[in-house]
Amino acid sequence: MPVLASTPEPVPAGPRLLLPGWTPEVAAAVVAGTRRGDWAPDFPAEGDRTIARLLARDPAGPGWGELGHRLLVERDGGTIVGGAGLFPAPDDGPAAVELGYGVVPSRRGRGYAVEAARLLLALARSAGASPLVAGVEPGNPASERVLQRIGMRPTGTRDGVARFRLDVGSTT
């Protein structure tokens, strides 16, 4: 699995997914529009392209490192099938982090988003980050169910986006 070769931080691992940090090589390939053999046919999605551009612009920024952006990699075969991450959320508190994730359409419906969200919740908890917050665009009930399955609860809307929250120190 070449995507793991230059990943210095610990890699969260679930039963079916690994969540290594983005590597500069993967980010550069996404920005350049170059295809790699370890990508699902529909990777990168638009959200992945946005993340790759952000990472490329700020190589020393918060997107890299333990609480930064992650790739979703299938354990069987090492195929990259999406991305997820924890982002600083200072509007929600000094130690707040926002959860974001995306699974490419060809791999949806397999529970990957829930598995990734649980791994990132554990990572946030071990780093002492709290609360965990997330936003869901209107018309995305599947994403709302993912957040509810990891214990997040709706808190209202902000700018037309449904907001969810979990105090990370609480049990799920």
C-alpha positions as CSV (number, residue, x, y, z in Angstrom):
1,M,0.0,0.0,0.0
2,P,2.1,2.9,-1.2
3,V,-0.2,5.5,0.4
4,L,1.1,4.5,3.8
5,A,4.8,4.7,3.0
6,S,5.3,8.3,4.1
7,T,2.6,8.6,6.8
8,P,4.5,9.4,10.0
9,E,1.5,9.6,12.5
10,P,-0.3,6.5,13.8
11,V,-2.9,5.2,11.3
12,P,-6.4,4.7,12.8
13,A,-7.6,1.3,11.7
14,G,-11.1,-0.3,11.7
15,P,-12.2,-3.8,10.6
16,R,-12.4,-2.7,6.9
17,L,-10.7,0.7,6.7
18,L,-7.4,2.3,7.4
19,L,-7.3,6.1,7.8
20,P,-3.8,7.3,6.9
21,G,-3.1,11.0,6.6
22,W,-2.9,12.4,3.1
23,T,0.6,12.3,1.7
24,P,2.0,15.2,-0.4
25,E,2.2,12.7,-3.3
26,V,-1.6,11.9,-3.2
27,A,-2.5,15.6,-2.8
28,A,-0.3,16.6,-5.7
29,A,-1.8,13.8,-7.9
30,V,-5.3,15.0,-7.1
31,V,-4.5,18.6,-7.8
32,A,-2.8,17.7,-11.0
33,G,-5.6,15.4,-12.1
34,T,-3.3,12.4,-12.3
35,R,-4.8,9.0,-11.8
36,R,-3.2,6.4,-9.5
37,G,-3.7,2.7,-9.6
38,D,-4.7,2.5,-5.9
39,W,-7.7,4.8,-6.3
40,A,-11.3,3.7,-6.7
41,P,-12.5,4.6,-10.2
42,D,-14.6,7.5,-8.9
43,F,-11.9,8.9,-6.5
44,P,-11.4,11.8,-6.1
45,A,-14.8,13.3,-5.5
46,E,-15.2,17.0,-5.6
47,G,-14.7,17.3,-1.8
48,D,-11.4,15.4,-2.1
49,R,-10.2,17.8,-4.8
50,T,-11.1,20.7,-2.5
51,I,-9.1,19.1,0.4
52,A,-6.1,18.4,-1.9
53,R,-6.0,22.1,-3.0
54,L,-6.2,23.3,0.6
55,L,-3.4,20.9,1.6
56,A,-1.2,21.9,-1.3
57,R,-1.7,25.6,-0.5
58,D,-0.8,25.2,3.2
59,P,1.9,22.5,3.7
60,A,2.4,23.5,7.3
61,G,-1.3,24.1,8.1
62,P,-3.7,22.3,10.3
63,G,-4.9,19.9,7.6
64,W,-1.8,17.8,8.0
65,G,-1.0,15.8,11.2
66,E,-2.9,13.8,13.8
67,L,-6.1,15.8,13.7
68,G,-6.0,16.7,10.0
69,H,-7.3,15.2,6.8
70,R,-7.3,11.4,6.3
71,L,-7.8,9.1,3.4
72,L,-10.3,6.2,3.5
73,V,-8.3,3.1,2.4
74,E,-9.9,-0.3,2.1
75,R,-7.9,-2.9,4.1
76,D,-8.5,-5.5,1.3
77,G,-6.6,-4.2,-1.7
78,G,-5.5,-0.8,-0.4
79,T,-7.9,1.1,-2.6
80,I,-8.5,4.8,-1.7
81,V,-12.3,5.2,-1.4
82,G,-12.8,8.7,0.1
83,G,-11.6,11.1,2.7
84,A,-12.4,12.2,6.2
85,G,-11.0,14.6,8.8
86,L,-11.2,16.6,11.9
87,F,-11.0,20.4,11.5
88,P,-10.6,23.2,14.0
89,A,-14.0,24.6,14.9
90,P,-13.2,27.6,17.1
91,D,-16.8,29.0,16.8
92,D,-17.9,25.9,18.9
93,G,-15.1,26.2,21.5
94,P,-11.3,26.4,21.8
95,A,-10.9,22.6,21.7
96,A,-13.8,21.9,19.3
97,V,-13.2,19.9,16.1
98,E,-15.5,19.5,13.2
99,L,-16.0,16.1,11.6
100,G,-16.2,15.8,7.8
101,Y,-16.2,12.8,5.6
102,G,-17.0,11.6,2.1
103,V,-17.2,8.1,0.5
104,V,-17.1,7.8,-3.3
105,P,-20.4,6.7,-4.8
106,S,-19.1,3.3,-5.8
107,R,-18.4,2.4,-2.2
108,R,-21.5,3.9,-0.5
109,G,-23.9,1.7,1.4
110,R,-21.2,-0.4,3.0
111,G,-21.0,1.4,6.3
112,Y,-17.6,3.0,5.6
113,A,-18.8,6.5,6.7
114,V,-19.9,5.2,10.1
115,E,-16.6,3.2,10.5
116,A,-14.5,6.3,9.6
117,A,-16.6,8.5,11.9
118,R,-16.1,6.2,14.8
119,L,-12.3,6.0,14.2
120,L,-12.1,9.8,14.1
121,L,-14.3,10.1,17.2
122,A,-11.8,7.9,19.0
123,L,-8.9,10.0,17.7
124,A,-10.6,13.2,18.9
125,R,-11.2,11.7,22.3
126,S,-7.6,10.5,22.6
127,A,-6.4,14.0,21.6
128,G,-8.6,15.7,24.2
129,A,-10.6,17.6,21.6
130,S,-14.2,18.4,22.6
131,P,-16.9,18.9,21.4
132,L,-17.1,17.1,18.1
133,V,-19.4,19.0,15.8
134,A,-20.6,18.4,12.2
135,G,-22.9,20.0,9.6
136,V,-25.1,18.3,7.1
137,E,-26.4,19.9,4.0
138,P,-30.2,19.8,3.4
139,G,-31.4,16.6,1.7
140,N,-28.8,14.3,3.1
141,P,-30.5,12.0,5.6
142,A,-27.9,9.3,5.2
143,S,-25.2,11.6,6.6
144,E,-27.5,12.6,9.5
145,R,-27.9,8.8,10.3
146,V,-24.1,8.4,10.3
147,L,-23.7,11.2,12.9
148,Q,-26.6,9.8,15.0
149,R,-25.0,6.3,14.9
150,I,-21.9,7.6,16.5
151,G,-23.9,9.4,19.2
152,M,-24.1,13.0,17.8
153,R,-27.3,14.9,18.4
154,P,-28.9,17.7,16.3
155,T,-28.5,21.2,17.8
156,G,-30.4,23.2,15.2
157,T,-29.3,24.9,12.0
158,R,-26.7,27.5,11.1
159,D,-26.7,29.1,7.6
160,G,-29.2,26.5,6.4
161,V,-27.0,23.5,7.5
162,A,-28.2,21.1,10.2
163,R,-25.7,21.1,13.0
164,F,-24.8,18.1,15.2
165,R,-22.7,17.9,18.4
166,L,-21.2,15.4,20.8
167,D,-19.3,16.2,23.9
168,V,-16.4,13.9,23.2
169,G,-15.8,13.0,26.9
170,S,-19.2,11.4,27.0
171,T,-19.8,7.8,26.1
172,T,-21.4,6.9,22.8
